[in-house]
Amino acid sequence: MAKAEFEQRIERLKAELMNQGRLVERMVESAIDSVFERDSDKAAWVIAEDATIDRADVELEKRAVRLLWDIAGVSVDLDESRIRMLLTIVKINNELERIADISVNIAAQLPTLLELPAPPTTFRVMANSIIGIVRDANTAFETMDIPTARSVLASDDLVDAFELKILREAQEKVARGQTPVDVAFGLMRVATDLERMGDHCTNIAEQVIYVATGAIVRH
């Protein structure tokens, strides 16, 4: 098998992963919009699309493993950066699948959150930030943009601060009798889910830096 064919197979896997990333991005946006717009159709779409992501996740990983097996079975001089790309595809594939799962969790909270007159402003700001971070993580991988990847890494502390503020506000409103416990709990779960999305995006950004430079920055 010629080196060019291996290169083409890696590029096809990368392209498919980028498409998967954009679908996950739409799922994140729709899950968040479903909460703010009280849109049960958007929530249902997110939940339904999870099966699509799950199938793509399994198929892409199988093909990546097959490609590694084929590389190991022949004498082909692939550049180290190409091997890093293939390993990164497998890892980012897993991160995107988890972000999709979290989108489903958020969409599933809609019935409870319908009891809340309007989510707090802090929640909207945090949600918008996460949408931007997911988009930046996808873009960083698509273009191997190191500055954008580092920007995603730098956003981690901000997301943590948003989550803490939302949790405190929810607890205070429950203590004052201004918010039902179930509603506050649902809001807190969504805030925690958004923070977890940010963590997965951080992992993607770390992998981008790894594939582009060989540097391991996760520790």
Secondary structure, DSSP 8 states (H G I E B T S, - for coil): --HHHHHHHHHHHHHHHHHHHHHHHHHHHHHHHHHHHT-HHHHHHHHHHHHHHHHHHHHHHHHHHHHHHHHHHS-----HHHHHHHHHHHHHHHHHHHHHHHHHHHHHTHHHHTTSSS--HHHHHHHHHHHHHHHHHHHHHHHT-HHHHHHHHHTHHHHHHHHHHHHHHHHHHHHTTSS-HHHHHHHHHHHHHHHHHHHHHHHHHHHHHHHHH------
